[in-house]
Amino acid sequence: MNEFFEDIWRGLNASPKYMESKYFYDEAGDAIFQEIMNVPEYYLTKSEMDIFSSQSGKLADIIANQFAAFDVIELGPGDCTKSIHLLKELASRKTDFTYYPIDISTNIINQLDRTLPSIVPGMKVAGLNGDYFDMLDELKDMSTRNKVVLFLGSSIGNIPLENTVDFFKALKSHLSPGDLILTGFDLKKDPNVILAAYNDKAGVTKRFNLNLLTRINNTLDADFDTAQFAHAPTYSEETGACESYLVSMKKQRVRVGEVGWIHFDEGERIYMEVSQKYTTKQVDDIAVAAGFEPVHHFYDSKEWFMDALWKCA
Ligand SMILES: C[S@@+](CC[C@H](N)C(=O)[O-])C[C@H]1O[C@@H](n2cnc3c(N)ncnc32)[C@H](O)[C@@H]1O
């Protein structure tokens, strides 16, 4: 609660205003994200599901050939519908592994701890509820075996491009030589296809963004009028950055509890999230710059999305 307040207050007082996308995921945000995955325009989940439903066997073979015993760590698993294909394949190969999902949403971790043992009978599951790197620190004492890290859904795209190599270097500091990491990267494509995915006709992505204002109202006793904010994503073909903004429709002020007021000009934007798009070459360059060796590119049939397998050098 305190950290939430401090981060939100800092972002709303900054110029330009921003919010941290990890705060999208309260219980309502988790549910709206499940809806996003089903809207026709949101191709990312469908593309990555295409990869996992048809190529998990090949991926499991690569992993099982490397290690007899290991741990699978998934960063931000959400409802885990894609990785479940791989977990089933690994379990069917009689490999010895424990699955550690790490998610900031308590709701998600409780759900996975409850449901996974019956979906993949016999699989050991130990959910960790918190921020990625805090939980990786905690994991140090729990997991001493080789690791396979999954970071799917193009969540990496929510990290600004200029910080991406540092993110992977930090991740590498929690790994050992030979460990594997599989990351989902959304690839550059027709800009209209990309923008539509973040601005669906039914308005689900809009609701997802506005839900953070509702969360602030409920948690920090604020009085955002969500009807006075528009949802406006942008995409730059040049940089590959798809950015989501909420735009104040009028000059207004918003009270945040007893702490004070936030002032908005008409048309003033709150930066909500970046969803970076990449080329394969860019992804390979990131791997090498962060100290990994590219092992395999798994593409969907349209080549709109890629899961990149890297080995820790
Ligand atoms: C966009 S969803 C993706 C879910 C899933 N990987 C997929 O591909 O469908 C992002 C997930 O990461 C979690 N998350 C976001 N930021 C996080 C952070 N900093 N630490 C831990 N979990 C985080 C969210 O709670 C959510 O479950």
PDBQT file of the ligand as one rigid body, heavy atoms in Angstrom, charges set to zero:
ROOT
HETATM    1  C1  LIG A 401       0.635  -9.259 -19.571  1.00  0.00    +0.000 C 
HETATM    2  S1  LIG A 401       0.474 -10.479 -18.334  1.00  0.00    +0.000 S 
HETATM    3  C2  LIG A 401       1.187 -11.814 -19.210  1.00  0.00    +0.000 C 
HETATM    4  C3  LIG A 401       0.782 -13.127 -18.678  1.00  0.00    +0.000 C 
HETATM    5  C4  LIG A 401       1.369 -14.345 -19.380  1.00  0.00    +0.000 C 
HETATM    6  N1  LIG A 401       2.835 -14.378 -19.287  1.00  0.00    +0.000 N 
HETATM    7  C5  LIG A 401       0.952 -14.424 -20.803  1.00  0.00    +0.000 C 
HETATM    8  O1  LIG A 401       1.827 -14.450 -21.657  1.00  0.00    +0.000 OA
HETATM    9  O2  LIG A 401      -0.242 -14.484 -21.080  1.00  0.00    +0.000 OA
HETATM   10  C6  LIG A 401       1.744  -9.999 -17.215  1.00  0.00    +0.000 C 
HETATM   11  C7  LIG A 401       1.809 -10.808 -15.922  1.00  0.00    +0.000 C 
HETATM   12  O3  LIG A 401       3.001 -10.400 -15.225  1.00  0.00    +0.000 OA
HETATM   13  C8  LIG A 401       2.705 -10.013 -13.897  1.00  0.00    +0.000 C 
HETATM   14  N2  LIG A 401       3.657  -8.920 -13.580  1.00  0.00    +0.000 N 
HETATM   15  C9  LIG A 401       3.752  -7.709 -14.209  1.00  0.00    +0.000 A 
HETATM   16  N3  LIG A 401       4.774  -6.992 -13.695  1.00  0.00    +0.000 NA
HETATM   17  C10 LIG A 401       5.354  -7.778 -12.731  1.00  0.00    +0.000 A 
HETATM   18  C11 LIG A 401       6.468  -7.594 -11.864  1.00  0.00    +0.000 A 
HETATM   19  N4  LIG A 401       7.200  -6.486 -11.894  1.00  0.00    +0.000 N 
HETATM   20  N5  LIG A 401       6.795  -8.617 -11.006  1.00  0.00    +0.000 NA
HETATM   21  C12 LIG A 401       6.048  -9.759 -10.985  1.00  0.00    +0.000 A 
HETATM   22  N6  LIG A 401       4.973  -9.972 -11.795  1.00  0.00    +0.000 NA
HETATM   23  C13 LIG A 401       4.629  -8.997 -12.656  1.00  0.00    +0.000 A 
HETATM   24  C14 LIG A 401       1.247  -9.604 -13.931  1.00  0.00    +0.000 C 
HETATM   25  O4  LIG A 401       0.619  -9.746 -12.685  1.00  0.00    +0.000 OA
HETATM   26  C15 LIG A 401       0.654 -10.553 -14.987  1.00  0.00    +0.000 C 
HETATM   27  O5  LIG A 401       0.214 -11.776 -14.447  1.00  0.00    +0.000 OA
ENDROOT
TORSDOF 0
